[in-house]
Amino acid sequence: MTNIVLCGGGGTRLWPIIRTFMPKQFVKLFNSKSLFQLTVEGNSKVCDKNFIVSNAEQYFLALNQLEENSTFNIKNSTFQYGSNSI
């Protein structure tokens, strides 16, 4: 099964904690883990692959957070840049 994670957006409602360069899904608020990391970790119990959809600015944030946890299989993670469809 493939875990699809939509992690684009700015998350401006938590300002001033959240900034453009560090949106809420990547801020480590829970036991030194972000919402993004907790989502991938929680779904890894039932999913063997990850398909991550983000914008180009957040690509490296997502990649770095996946690399921080050695249990995530980055080789089985696919990144897709979102397009501004609105």
Phi and psi in degrees as a GROMACS rama.xvg file:
@    title "Ramachandran Plot"
@    xaxis  label "Phi"
@    yaxis  label "Psi"
@TYPE xy
-108.032  129.167  THR-2
-87.2668  118.312  ASN-3
-102.439  118.876  ILE-4
-114.681  119.328  VAL-5
-96.4949  113.166  LEU-6
-132.706  36.902  CYS-7
-93.3237  176.585  GLY-8
102.612  164.112  GLY-9
-97.1775  -24.9917  GLY-10
61.4792  52.8992  GLY-11
-77.8194  -9.48547  THR-12
-72.0687  -16.6636  ARG-13
-98.6491  19.8166  LEU-14
-59.9788  138.777  TRP-15
-94.4591  1.39941  PRO-16
-64.1796  -38.6964  ILE-17
-95.2459  138.126  ILE-18
-127.845  168.786  ARG-19
-58.5007  -38.4163  THR-20
-80.2278  -9.77884  PHE-21
-143.342  80.6538  MET-22
-68.5697  163.54  PRO-23
-57.0104  -33.1506  LYS-24
-68.117  -14.982  GLN-25
-109.566  -3.66854  PHE-26
-78.836  132.053  VAL-27
-84.0879  92.6146  LYS-28
-101.856  -19.8584  LEU-29
-122.698  104.131  PHE-30
49.7776  46.2793  ASN-31
61.4017  29.0642  SER-32
-130.527  149.244  LYS-33
-92.3709  167.448  SER-34
-59.4283  -37.9421  LEU-35
-60.7869  -49.5963  PHE-36
-62.7349  -42.0743  GLN-37
-64.8921  -36.0227  LEU-38
-65.2756  -49.1936  THR-39
-65.231  -41.6445  VAL-40
-63.8182  -45.7682  GLU-41
-64.1804  -38.4865  GLY-42
-81.8783  -14.7063  ASN-43
-67.4501  -15.7927  SER-44
-70.7946  -25.2457  LYS-45
-120.479  -8.47949  VAL-46
-119.234  138.458  CYS-47
-100.602  -8.27764  ASP-48
-136.206  155.477  LYS-49
-121.507  136.72  ASN-50
-121.741  110.551  PHE-51
-108.488  124.57  ILE-52
-109.711  118.785  VAL-53
-147.041  176.782  SER-54
-91.3426  169.592  ASN-55
-62.1518  -33.8788  ALA-56
-67.8404  -27.5407  GLU-57
-100.974  1.77636  GLN-58
-56.3117  -49.9653  TYR-59
-72.8267  -28.8688  PHE-60
-62.0314  -46.7291  LEU-61
-64.2924  -45.3745  ALA-62
-61.7143  -45.0475  LEU-63
-62.3198  -40.0007  ASN-64
-72.2582  -30.2881  GLN-65
-67.9096  -38.7532  LEU-66
-68.371  -25.8494  GLU-67
-64.7537  -29.2729  GLU-68
-106.925  113.878  ASN-69
-69.6026  -11.9588  SER-70
-81.5844  -15.3872  THR-71
-77.926  133.158  PHE-72
-92.2747  96.2205  ASN-73
-67.8525  -30.869  ILE-74
-62.1249  -25.4462  LYS-75
-98.8502  16.4606  ASN-76
-105.955  131.167  SER-77
-115.088  134.704  THR-78
-108.041  136.506  PHE-79
-128.333  125.188  GLN-80
-76.3678  132.787  TYR-81
-78.2732  158.203  GLY-82
-114.271  149.963  SER-83
-76.464  99.0518  ASN-84
-95.0403  1.87905  SER-85
